């Protein structure tokens, strides 16, 4: 089951997505999926940010955090920063083995 409760507006179709363990590094293993494509699979979160470049092709994209384990301190938590080149927005997502959290990237820039 996926819980959707956050929308992030971006002004550019090219974004940098950073993901890291914002709490104590405790062995959380995650996958990140944008729409139907995995951009990270079975990644063990670290204190250092993992940066990923992504290009939005439409006006919305759903980013889903999946947990492969709960680490030493449940639930599985991750900080995700979205940098569209104008602003940086950070949110924290959590997931259990039964539920995932997600966010929506909403493109609000000029359509070229």
N, C-alpha and C positions, 0 to 999 in steps of 0.2 A: 504494500500500500504506500502511496506517495502523498505527502502532506505539502501543499503548495500555499505559501503565505507571504511571499516577498516578491516585489517587482523592483528591478533596478533599471533606471533609464540610462541609456548610453547615447552619446552624440556622434559616435563614429562606428562604422561597421567593423573596424579592426580594433580588437581589444586584447589586452594581456590579462590572463586569468592566473592568479597566484593562489596556491593552496599550501597550508601548513597546519601543524598541530599547535593551536593557540594556548592550550592548557599544558599540563605536564605531558611530556612525550612518553606515551605508555603503550606503544606497539599497535596503535590503530591502523588497520589496513582498509583502504577505500578504493572505490572506482568512481570516476566522474563521467557522466554521460551528458552530452548536449544533443537534444532531440533524439535521433536514432543512432548516434555515433559516440562510441567511447573515446574520450580524449586521454584518460588515465585508467589503467586497469591494475588492480591488486597492488597498489602503491602503499608502502608503509610511510605514514606521515612523520615528518621531522620538524624540528624547530626552524630550520632554514626553509624559505619559500621555494616551492617548485613553480617555475613560470612557464606558461603555455600561451602561445599565440593562437588566436581564433578569429575568423572572419564570419560575421553574420551575413547570411545570404537573404534573409527575409526581414520582417519587422519584429519578430519575436523568436526567442530561443529558450527552451527550458533546460536548465542545468540541474541534474539530479545527483545527489550524494548517496552512494550505496555503501553499506558496511559489510565487510567480509568477516569481521570479528568485532569484539567489543573492547579490545585492548585490556589493560590491567584495571582501568577505571571506566566502567560503563556510564553513559552510552558512548558511542563513537562520535567524536567531535572534530570539526575542522573549521578553520577560518579560510574564507575565500575573499580575495580582493579582485575587483574588476576595475581595470584601468583603461579608459577609452582615449587617453592622450590629453584629456581636458580635466577630468576629475578621477579620483580614486575612491572607490566605495568598498568598505569591508563589511562582511556579514559573517556570522557564525552559524553553521549548520550542524545538525546532529542526526544520527541514524541509529536504529537498532537492527537486529536481524529480521524484524518484522515490518518496520516502517522506515521510509526514507524521507528526508526533507529536500526541497528544491527551491530554486529561484527562477524568476523569469527575467531575461534580458530583453528590454523593450527599446527598440531603436527609435529615437526621436529626432534624429538629425535630418539634414536635407537629403532627399533621395536623388542621387546623381545617376 
